C-alpha cells in the first residue's frame, strides 16, 4: 500500500497559481499554508497581501485576508492586530511594496515592536508592472528603467531594509532566507514557523526576508535565475539570521 | 531499498524544469506534448531503469515545485 508522503496543504486552495513558471511566490504561499496547518491557526489567522504580483494571494491561501493600499500592509495589519490581539496577523509583501513605497510604515512598525509577522519577498524588481528598478535592485542589474544597468551614483545603492529593521529596538526576529533549492526551502519554512511563533508568544515584530527568483523579468530560465540568487544576489544580501532577540517566556517577562 | 513514485498534475505544471534539476535519480523529464495552457509539463519516468535507480520518494521535486503539482508516494 502506497503511503502519501507529500501532498497539498489544506490551507492552500485548489486554484492554479497565476504566477510565471519558476516563480518563488507560489513556493512561499505553499510554505505559509503548511506552517498555518501545522500550527493549527487557520481559523484565527488574518493575512494582508500587498500590491504587486502577490496581490491575488487571497485566491490561494484559505485564511481571512484584507487587501491594503500599496505599501500600507503593515499599517493595516497593525490596526487589525491592535483591535483583535487574539488573531494571528501576517503581511506578505514584495520589495517594491515593503522597501520602496512602504518604508515609513515598515520602519516605524518595527520600531514600535508591533506584534506582527512580515513575509518580505525580495526579487529585486517590480515584477507585476514589467520589471522596473526597485530599491533592492543590484548594481549593474538591467531593468526596464535602467537599461544600461543600475548605476549607484545615479540610481542609488541597493537598500538592505532587513538590516535597517534589525537595528530598530522593537524588532525581535529577522532572518533572510531563499527559496532556490530544497535546502533553502526547508530553512525558509523553519524561519516562517519561528516568525509565527514569535508573534503567538507575543514577543514582537518578526520578519522573514526571502530571496526569490523572477525568471520572467530577469530574462533567464528558472534554473539560471535560481543559480543567480545563490551566486550573485546572496553576496549582496547575505543569508542568515540578522537579529534574534527571542526569549523563553517567563512569569515576570511574558 | 525504499521505493516510491510521484504523480505530476500535468495541467498545473508550467514546465519550469526545477524538479528535473533537483531529482537525484534523474527520473523526471520535460514532456514533448503540451498541456491545455500550452506548457510542456514535466513527466515521471517510472519504468525506465538506468544506473541511478528508481524513485525513492525523497520529495525534493515536490519541495521545489512552484505550482504544487507533484504528489509523492512511498511504497
Contacts between the chains, C-beta under 8 A, distances in Angstrom:
chain1	res1	chain2	res2	distance
A	1	B	75	8.0
A	2	B	4	8.0
A	2	B	5	7.2
A	2	B	73	4.1
A	2	B	74	6.7
A	2	B	75	5.2
A	3	B	73	6.6
A	3	B	74	5.2
A	3	B	75	7.8
A	4	B	71	6.4
A	4	B	72	7.2
A	4	B	73	5.4
A	5	B	4	7.4
A	5	B	57	5.5
A	5	B	59	6.1
A	5	B	72	5.0
A	5	B	73	6.7
A	5	B	74	5.0
A	6	B	59	4.7
A	6	B	62	4.1
A	6	B	63	7.7
A	6	B	70	7.1
A	6	B	71	6.2
A	6	B	72	3.8
A	7	B	71	5.5
A	8	B	68	5.3
A	8	B	71	7.5
A	12	B	68	6.6
A	16	B	11	7.5
A	16	B	12	5.5
A	16	B	67	7.2
A	17	B	66	7.2
A	17	B	67	5.6
A	17	B	68	7.8
A	19	B	66	6.8
A	20	B	14	7.6
A	21	B	14	3.8
A	21	B	15	6.1
A	21	B	16	3.9
A	21	B	39	6.9
A	21	B	66	7.5
A	22	B	14	7.7
A	22	B	16	3.7
A	22	B	17	7.7
A	22	B	18	6.1
A	22	B	66	6.1
A	23	B	66	5.6
A	24	B	66	7.0
A	25	B	66	7.8
A	26	B	66	4.4
A	26	B	67	6.0
A	26	B	68	7.1
A	27	B	64	7.1
A	27	B	65	7.9
A	27	B	66	5.2
A	30	B	68	5.4
A	181	B	22	7.1
A	181	B	64	7.0
A	182	B	22	6.0
A	182	B	60	4.6
A	182	B	63	4.5
A	182	B	64	5.6
A	185	B	63	5.2
A	185	B	64	6.3
A	186	B	63	7.1
A	215	B	16	7.6
A	221	B	17	7.2
A	222	B	16	4.1
A	222	B	17	6.2
A	222	B	18	5.5
A	222	B	66	8.0
A	223	B	17	6.0
A	223	B	18	6.6
A	223	B	21	5.1
A	226	B	18	7.0
